[in-house]
């Protein structure tokens, strides 16, 4: 089996200095390295660097996948915008974990496929870190849906690998359910797909997730909220901007502006009943079965409609043939005389309709006589004879 591994890192908050780029370059001579990105592919061998170490020192986002089924995403956020104790509620070892450093929280998402099937991607279907990185800003603004998706995808692995967890964990309760699980953003959708989150399991979880309130853009309300920020907070934001930490300043401001809304939804989420892992998996099975039943019913109806349409078309052809059967036999002769394979097929199709017309109108003996004469006349045309033998045109 040919191996394939893909590594990608992004520096979002701070570009790497020339010295830092040199340090990273020492880990890989073939990688494409810039001040904001690192990308490398391996058809053989392995990356000498350690992704968690690179995330602690240099980068804010990382994506890895291998064609034997391993997928990994890591995101680094400032501790000021993401509370490590809050993240801990959603962690499921080894599929979703978090590491807190002095200044950051590093999220580590993992998905494994134990089926043994090799994965290959076209250029337009290959997983993309750019598609996922928007999750980072959403988390910074207080949207906890990505954390819940990671928790849910972790236990969804149980449906692919029966040894993923001990059965005692069936009774574990879910973390607080955020609003809007039925209205995922594009980055959240990309994260869910990358982590192989089953659609039925997501639908089961979304049953307890209220819809998002309609988004309203109100510049005056935002301006008023900024006006009422404590002076010390404004000074800290301005200092971040002055020292080149614009992204961090934006994250911190988004967090402060959304704290009231996030706190309210957090209280509401905490008050909802918690479902167990087993209950969610069972609900997903029921949804999957219902979906399968609907698909089968729709498929059966579609096939029945096609049968009805084909029969209607057949009756229309027979009605047209009945107006002048002799002309149809002349057409058969003309098609055969061309000695073209496609015309042989057309001639046979017309003979099938002529036989059906004869059976309908009680002229089977006339059809049998005409067909035997036709067969005798063209018996040296082997490919035509093969077609006659394949389609039963004899009258018993």
Phi, psi and omega per residue, in radians:
X1 nan 2.274 3.088
X2 -1.348 2.265 -3.117
X3 -1.570 2.609 3.060
X4 -2.523 2.248 3.079
X5 -2.301 2.501 -3.122
X6 -2.262 2.257 3.105
X7 -2.138 2.336 3.059
X8 -2.495 2.361 3.077
X9 -2.258 2.585 3.062
X10 -2.285 2.349 2.986
X11 -1.767 1.905 -3.014
X12 -1.757 -0.821 -3.067
X13 -1.344 -0.648 -3.112
X14 -2.424 2.131 3.007
X15 -1.089 2.640 3.107
X16 -1.304 2.444 3.042
X17 -1.271 2.966 3.101
X18 -1.056 -0.673 3.132
X19 -1.144 -0.760 3.135
X20 -1.129 -0.692 3.091
X21 -1.078 -0.656 3.110
X22 -1.142 -0.689 3.117
X23 -1.111 -0.711 3.122
X24 -1.223 -0.665 3.131
X25 -1.038 -0.545 3.129
X26 -1.113 -0.323 -3.138
X27 -1.529 -0.346 -3.100
X28 -2.756 2.094 -3.130
X29 -1.466 -0.318 -3.060
X30 -1.770 -0.140 -3.076
X31 -1.200 2.656 2.998
X32 -1.567 1.928 -3.017
X33 -2.108 2.254 3.002
X34 -2.247 -3.062 3.130
X35 -1.175 -0.332 -3.083
X36 -2.123 -0.067 -3.063
X37 -2.598 2.755 3.040
X38 -2.455 2.208 3.131
X39 -2.437 2.331 3.063
X40 -2.684 2.611 3.094
X41 -2.153 2.529 -3.128
X42 -2.222 2.121 2.997
X43 -1.637 -0.295 3.055
X44 -2.697 2.811 3.132
X45 1.290 -3.047 -3.084
X46 -2.425 2.775 3.070
X47 -1.247 2.303 -3.095
X48 -1.396 -0.259 -3.125
X49 -1.467 2.897 3.104
X50 -1.932 1.940 -3.069
X51 -0.926 -0.783 3.111
X52 -1.026 -0.662 3.117
X53 -1.155 -0.759 3.113
X54 -1.113 -0.607 3.104
X55 -1.196 -0.667 3.117
X56 -1.167 -0.626 -2.997
X57 -1.642 -0.635 -2.904
X58 -2.244 -0.730 -2.814
X59 -1.985 2.809 -3.128
X60 -1.911 -0.243 -3.137
X61 -2.641 2.531 -3.126
X62 -2.551 2.433 3.044
X63 -2.311 2.385 3.116
X64 -2.450 2.442 2.942
X65 -2.630 2.655 3.124
X66 -2.284 2.615 -3.040
X67 -1.293 -0.029 3.024
X68 -1.586 0.070 2.958
X69 2.043 -0.078 -3.137
X70 -1.472 2.307 3.085
X71 -2.321 2.443 -3.100
X72 -2.578 2.399 3.027
X73 -2.272 2.400 3.048
X74 -2.253 2.435 3.124
X75 -2.317 2.362 3.108
X76 -1.978 2.235 3.124
X77 -2.242 2.622 3.043
X78 -1.082 2.468 3.113
X79 -1.069 -0.426 -3.123
X80 -1.126 -0.388 -3.087
X81 -1.971 -0.092 3.139
X82 -2.531 2.024 -3.088
X83 -1.381 2.096 -3.137
X84 -1.027 -0.589 -3.136
X85 -1.188 -0.545 3.084
X86 -1.224 -0.713 3.127
X87 -1.099 -0.639 -3.069
X88 -1.022 -0.480 3.125
X89 -1.071 -0.415 -3.033
X90 -1.831 -0.057 -3.042
X91 -1.279 2.441 3.085
X92 -2.396 1.851 -3.119
X93 -1.220 2.341 0.019
X94 -1.742 0.219 -2.957
X95 -1.464 -0.466 3.089
X96 -2.565 2.093 -3.116
X97 -2.426 2.929 -3.132
X98 -2.463 2.477 3.077
X99 -2.149 2.240 3.132
X100 -1.785 2.206 3.014
X101 -1.852 -3.037 -3.126
X102 -1.039 -0.706 -3.026
X103 -1.963 -0.268 -2.973
X104 -2.338 2.882 2.911
X105 -2.086 2.198 -3.121
X106 -1.914 2.045 3.135
X107 -1.623 2.407 -3.077
X108 -2.242 1.907 -3.131
X109 -1.826 2.312 -3.095
X110 -2.348 2.433 3.031
X111 -2.384 2.326 3.126
X112 -2.128 2.531 3.045
X113 -2.066 1.960 -3.076
X114 -1.625 0.205 -3.084
X115 -1.232 -0.385 -3.100
X116 1.515 -0.046 3.126
X117 -1.370 2.452 -3.141
X118 -1.495 2.325 3.130
X119 -1.711 2.369 3.023
X120 -2.313 2.578 -3.082
X121 -2.245 2.490 2.913
X122 -1.372 2.872 -3.099
X123 -0.997 -0.636 -3.073
X124 -1.513 -0.047 3.114
X125 -2.014 -0.115 -3.114
X126 -1.123 2.373 3.130
X127 -0.947 2.548 -3.056
X128 -2.256 2.283 3.079
X129 -1.171 -0.608 3.135
X130 -1.027 -0.573 -3.124
X131 -1.226 -0.401 -3.030
X132 -1.754 -0.461 -2.962
X133 -1.087 -0.374 3.085
X134 -1.047 -0.409 3.087
X135 -1.006 -0.575 -3.091
X136 -1.087 -0.815 3.113
X137 -1.158 -0.625 3.121
X138 -1.124 -0.753 3.087
X139 -1.100 -0.710 -3.141
X140 -1.090 -0.521 -3.137
X141 -1.514 0.052 3.087
X142 1.703 0.098 3.111
X143 -1.448 1.972 -3.059
X144 -1.688 0.139 3.131
X145 -1.019 -0.708 3.127
X146 -1.029 -0.606 3.124
X147 -1.186 -0.732 3.122
X148 -1.156 -0.688 3.103
X149 -1.049 -0.684 3.119
X150 -1.141 -0.755 3.103
X151 -1.062 -0.799 -3.092
X152 -1.155 -0.741 3.125
X153 -1.113 -0.593 3.125
X154 -1.062 -0.872 3.138
X155 -1.297 -0.370 3.033
X156 -1.133 -0.390 3.092
X157 -1.068 -0.406 -3.141
X158 -1.079 -0.530 -3.133
X159 -1.304 -0.347 3.103
X160 -1.691 -0.469 -3.078
X161 -2.401 1.866 -3.066
X162 -1.173 -0.237 3.113
X163 -1.731 0.180 -3.076
X164 -1.129 -0.602 -3.101
X165 -2.425 2.782 2.977
X166 -1.317 2.513 -3.065
X167 -1.142 -0.263 3.081
X168 -1.128 -0.414 -3.108
X169 -1.327 -0.104 3.086
X170 -0.996 -0.524 -3.108
X171 -1.525 -0.045 3.120
X172 -1.113 2.460 -3.133
X173 -1.606 2.623 3.117
X174 -1.219 2.740 3.032
X175 -1.275 3.081 3.100
X176 -0.939 2.299 -3.088
X177 -1.500 2.057 3.133
X178 -1.312 2.808 3.068
X179 -1.306 2.745 2.990
X180 1.430 0.340 3.109
X181 -1.151 -0.367 3.083
X182 -1.552 0.048 -3.113
X183 -2.350 0.994 -3.072
X184 -1.137 2.558 3.017
X185 -1.338 2.947 3.130
X186 -1.050 -0.788 3.089
X187 -1.092 -0.678 3.111
X188 -1.146 -0.677 3.092
X189 -1.099 -0.730 3.117
X190 -1.122 -0.702 3.111
X191 -1.132 -0.788 3.134
X192 -1.053 -0.757 3.129
X193 -1.135 -0.737 -3.126
X194 -1.109 -0.603 -3.139
X195 -1.523 0.119 3.089
X196 1.068 0.651 3.123
X197 -1.238 2.130 -3.094
X198 -1.185 2.368 -3.098
X199 -1.099 -0.654 -3.135
X200 -1.193 -0.658 3.107
X201 -1.172 -0.695 3.089
X202 -1.110 -0.734 3.124
X203 -1.099 -0.671 3.103
X204 -1.113 -0.770 3.129
X205 -1.131 -0.669 -3.077
X206 -1.181 -0.281 3.128
X207 -1.081 -0.453 3.139
X208 -1.800 0.210 -3.078
X209 -1.942 1.947 3.125
X210 -1.087 2.683 3.113
X211 -1.207 2.720 3.079
X212 -1.191 2.555 3.016
X213 -1.206 2.564 3.124
X214 -0.976 2.313 -3.139
X215 -1.244 2.329 3.112
X216 -2.177 2.204 3.068
X217 -1.650 1.978 -3.103
X218 -2.317 1.654 -3.088
X219 -1.088 -0.634 -3.131
X220 -1.152 -0.692 3.120
X221 -1.163 -0.696 3.089
X222 -1.103 -0.774 3.127
X223 -1.076 -0.682 3.124
X224 -1.147 -0.706 3.123
X225 -1.119 -0.673 3.110
X226 -1.143 -0.681 3.132
X227 -1.030 -0.618 -3.068
X228 -1.596 0.085 3.033
X229 -1.146 2.528 3.079
X230 -1.020 2.529 -3.108
X231 -1.027 -0.651 -3.135
X232 -1.112 -0.654 3.112
X233 -1.177 -0.706 3.114
X234 -1.111 -0.720 3.131
X235 -1.086 -0.715 3.137
X236 -1.122 -0.704 3.118
X237 -1.130 -0.742 3.133
X238 -1.148 -0.640 3.105
X239 -1.120 -0.736 3.086
X240 -1.024 -0.762 3.133
X241 -1.110 -0.758 -3.102
X242 -1.142 -0.514 -3.095
X243 -1.734 0.288 3.031
X244 1.445 0.289 3.139
X245 -1.847 0.953 -3.078
X246 -1.113 -0.713 -3.121
X247 -1.132 -0.764 3.118
X248 -1.084 -0.694 3.124
X249 -1.095 -0.733 3.124
X250 -1.123 -0.758 3.110
X251 -1.045 -0.797 -3.115
X252 -1.109 -0.714 3.128
X253 -1.150 -0.768 3.105
X254 -1.039 -0.706 3.125
X255 -1.100 -0.800 -3.098
X256 -1.162 -0.675 -3.140
X257 -1.209 -0.459 -3.085
X258 -1.757 0.026 -3.050
X259 -1.064 -0.713 -3.129
X260 -1.103 -0.813 3.129
X261 -1.139 -0.749 -3.127
X262 -1.135 -0.679 -3.140
X263 -1.130 -0.708 3.132
X264 -1.115 -0.806 3.133
X265 -1.180 -0.521 3.109
X266 -1.159 -0.730 3.093
X267 -1.104 -0.753 3.134
X268 -1.095 -0.752 -3.139
X269 -1.120 -0.706 -3.117
X270 -1.153 -0.435 -3.091
X271 -1.480 -0.219 -3.128
X272 -1.351 2.598 3.089
X273 -1.053 2.461 3.120
X274 -1.639 2.342 3.070
X275 -1.643 2.699 3.101
X276 -1.497 2.872 3.080
X277 -1.018 -0.770 -3.133
X278 -1.070 -0.725 -3.131
X279 -1.108 -0.704 3.122
X280 -1.156 -0.761 3.141
X281 -1.145 -0.672 3.108
X282 -1.160 -0.724 3.116
X283 -1.105 -0.662 3.097
X284 -1.108 -0.694 3.116
X285 -1.094 -0.728 3.120
X286 -1.132 -0.746 3.116
X287 -1.110 -0.734 -3.137
X288 -1.100 -0.728 3.138
X289 -1.155 -0.722 3.119
X290 -1.133 -0.718 3.109
X291 -1.099 -0.727 -3.136
X292 -1.127 -0.703 3.121
X293 -1.106 -0.757 3.123
X294 -1.123 -0.698 3.123
X295 -1.114 -0.746 3.135
X296 -1.140 -0.714 3.118
X297 -1.134 -0.720 3.125
X298 -1.159 -0.671 3.117
X299 -1.153 -0.725 3.130
X300 -1.125 -0.713 3.111
X301 -1.135 -0.699 3.117
X302 -1.101 -0.776 -3.137
X303 -1.148 -0.681 3.117
X304 -1.141 -0.660 3.115
X305 -1.140 -0.693 3.106
X306 -1.109 -0.694 3.118
X307 -1.090 -0.765 3.138
X308 -1.122 -0.713 -3.135
X309 -1.157 -0.729 3.126
X310 -1.117 -0.685 3.139
X311 -1.177 -0.675 3.099
X312 -1.113 -0.752 3.110
X313 -1.103 -0.670 3.135
X314 -1.115 -0.769 -3.131
X315 -1.136 -0.626 3.096
X316 -1.152 -0.680 3.101
X317 -1.139 -0.740 -3.131
X318 -1.115 -0.676 3.123
X319 -1.108 -0.681 3.120
X320 -1.189 -0.701 3.118
X321 -1.117 -0.636 -3.085
X322 -1.094 -0.388 3.135
X323 -1.190 -0.555 -3.131
X324 -2.789 1.356 -3.127
X325 -1.064 -0.586 -3.126
X326 -1.065 -0.682 3.123
X327 -1.126 -0.596 3.123
X328 -1.162 -0.713 3.090
X329 -1.116 -0.662 3.084
X330 -1.089 -0.667 3.116
X331 -1.133 -0.703 3.095
X332 -1.016 -0.822 3.138
X333 -1.050 -0.772 -3.108
X334 -1.112 -0.711 3.132
X335 -1.127 -0.728 -3.127
X336 -1.165 -0.657 -3.099
X337 -1.127 -0.366 3.125
X338 -1.227 -0.369 -3.113
X339 1.055 0.437 3.095
X340 -1.731 2.413 -3.050
X341 -1.079 -0.737 -3.140
X342 -1.096 -0.650 3.120
X343 -1.253 -0.534 3.006
X344 -1.034 -0.763 -3.139
X345 -1.087 -0.733 3.137
X346 -1.132 -0.669 3.126
X347 -1.131 -0.751 3.127
X348 -1.109 -0.743 3.123
X349 -1.058 -0.681 3.120
X350 -1.207 -0.640 3.084
X351 -1.132 -0.648 3.094
X352 -1.049 -0.747 3.121
X353 -1.188 -0.658 3.114
X354 -1.121 -0.656 3.090
X355 -1.137 -0.784 3.129
X356 -1.071 -0.684 3.109
X357 -1.120 -0.737 3.124
X358 -1.099 -0.708 3.119
X359 -1.168 -0.648 -3.139
X360 -1.189 -0.700 -3.027
X361 -1.710 0.050 3.092
X362 1.362 0.513 3.138
X363 -1.992 0.653 -3.022
X364 -1.148 -0.623 -3.120
X365 -1.186 -0.666 3.089
X366 -1.096 -0.742 -3.141
X367 -1.118 -0.747 -3.106
X368 -1.087 -0.697 -3.135
X369 -1.167 -0.782 -3.131
X370 -1.154 -0.683 -3.116
X371 -1.214 -0.697 3.111
X372 -1.083 -0.686 3.108
X373 -1.119 -0.740 3.129
X374 -1.117 -0.738 -3.121
X375 -1.138 -0.724 3.127
X376 -1.117 -0.675 -3.096
X377 -1.165 -0.572 -3.027
X378 -2.038 0.478 -3.027
X379 -1.150 -0.336 3.131
X380 -1.435 -0.146 3.116
X381 -1.512 1.579 -2.980
X382 -1.072 -0.735 -3.114
X383 -1.160 -0.555 3.074
X384 -1.224 -0.727 3.109
X385 -1.079 -0.667 3.097
X386 -1.051 -0.685 3.117
X387 -1.184 -0.712 3.099
X388 -1.058 -0.676 -3.112
X389 -1.278 -0.522 3.141
X390 -1.251 -0.710 3.126
X391 -1.778 2.165 -3.067
X392 -1.277 1.849 3.134
X393 -1.936 0.084 -3.138
X394 -1.398 2.604 3.062
X395 -1.811 2.137 -3.128
X396 -1.308 nan nan
